[in-house]
Amino acid sequence: MTAQPTNGLLAANCAAILCLLPVAAHQVGALRHLPDPPSPLFDSDCITESKAAHPLGIPDSLPGIASYATTLTLVVLAREHPTARKLLAAKLLADGALATVNLVRQIVTFRKFCSWCTGTALATYAMLYAAKLSTERL
């Protein structure tokens, strides 16, 4: 039996979307510069402007926002529908896997981080943790 999603899962999902919004604004040209923490470890502009961040010529933040919006919809539906809970579990695993691939790609390809993308990944891991906590309460 799967547990109902928690408010923590809802909040972490919203945080992931909020981290992607400035990236999307930058990638479509509405925001000239993405600010980063003062550290040589970060270069959000370089990473989000790269070819890797535009698969098939599409800014990766746009399908990312759509993906997290889908997860958010499943979080809301899962409160009432057991089938949505099962779909949500699979979607969370996919979100976690993609967040990890993105972080590893940043390290391997750029040897730097996009602070906004890293924020999205951390929010995704918080989503996974919140989901784990909700299943442990059964």
N, C-alpha and C positions, 0 to 999 in steps of 0.2 A: 504494500500500500504506500502511495506517495503522499507526502504532507502538503498542506496548503502553503503557498508562498508567503514570505514574511514582508513586512514593511521595509526591512533592510535590503531585501532583494529589489524591491521597487525603487528605493532611493539609489542604490548602486547602479541600476540600469539607467536611471535618469542622469546620473553623474557621467556615465559613459557617453551618452548622447551629448551632454553639455560640453564635454571635452572635444568632441568631434566638430561642433558647430564652428569654432574659429578656424579650424583646419579647412573646412569646406569653404568658408568665406575667403580664406587665402587662396585656395586652389582654384576658385572661380574668378579671382581677381577683385573681389570686393574689399579685401583687407591686404594691404601692401606687405606687412611684416608680422610674423608670429613672435611675440616676445618669449624669451626663454629665461630660466634662472641663470645667474651670472656664473657660468662654469663652461670650460672648454668641452665638457662632455655632451653639450646640447647644440644642435643646429637644426631646428625645426624647419626653417625656410628651405635649406638644402634638401632635406629628406622629403618634404611634402611637394617640392617642385621636381623631384627626380622622375625619371621614366618609370621606375618601379612603383611609384605612387600614382601612376596613371595607366593601369592595365587597360588595354584596348582603347587608349586615349581618354578614358573616363577617370576623373579624380576619385581615388579610392575612398575618400570620405563620404561621398554620396551613397554608394551601396552600403557603406558602413553604417550610416545613419538609418537607412532603410532596414538593415539587418537588426540593429538594436531596437528600432521601432516595432519590428516583428516580435522580438523577445519581450518587449514591454507589453504588447497586446497579449501574448501568451501568459505573462505574469498576471495580468488582470483577469483573463479568462480562467486561469487555473484555480482561482479562488472558488469557483462554482462548478467547474467541469473536470472530472477525473481524466478524461482523454487529453485535455489541454495540459494537465500536469505532466503526463507522459511525454507529450510533444515538447514541453518546456524543458524537461530533463535532457532530452536529446539536443535541443537548441543551445542550452547552456554549455554542454560539452563541445559543441561546434564553435561557439563563441570563444571559449577558453583556448581551444586548439588554434584558432585563427589569431587570437591575441598573442599567443606564444610564438607562432610563426612570424608575426610582424616584429616582435621584439628581437628575435634571433636575427631576422633579416637586417634590422638596424645595426646590430652589433657586427655582423659578418661583413655586410656590404659597406656601411658608412663609418663604422667604428665610432659612432656618435648616436645620440638619441634625439628623437622628436619628443619634447617634453609633453606635448598635448597627446600624442599617440601613446606615450608611456602612461599618462593619466588615464586614458581609455583602457589600457591593459590592466592597470591596477584596479579600476572600477569593475572590470570584468572578473578579476580574481575575487573581488569582494562579493560579486554576485554568486560565484561558485561557493564561496564560504557561507554566505547567507542561506543558500539552497541546502548545503550540507547540514547546517544547524537546524533547519526546519525539518529535515528528514530524521535527524537524531532525536527529536522531541516526541516521536511516535512511541 
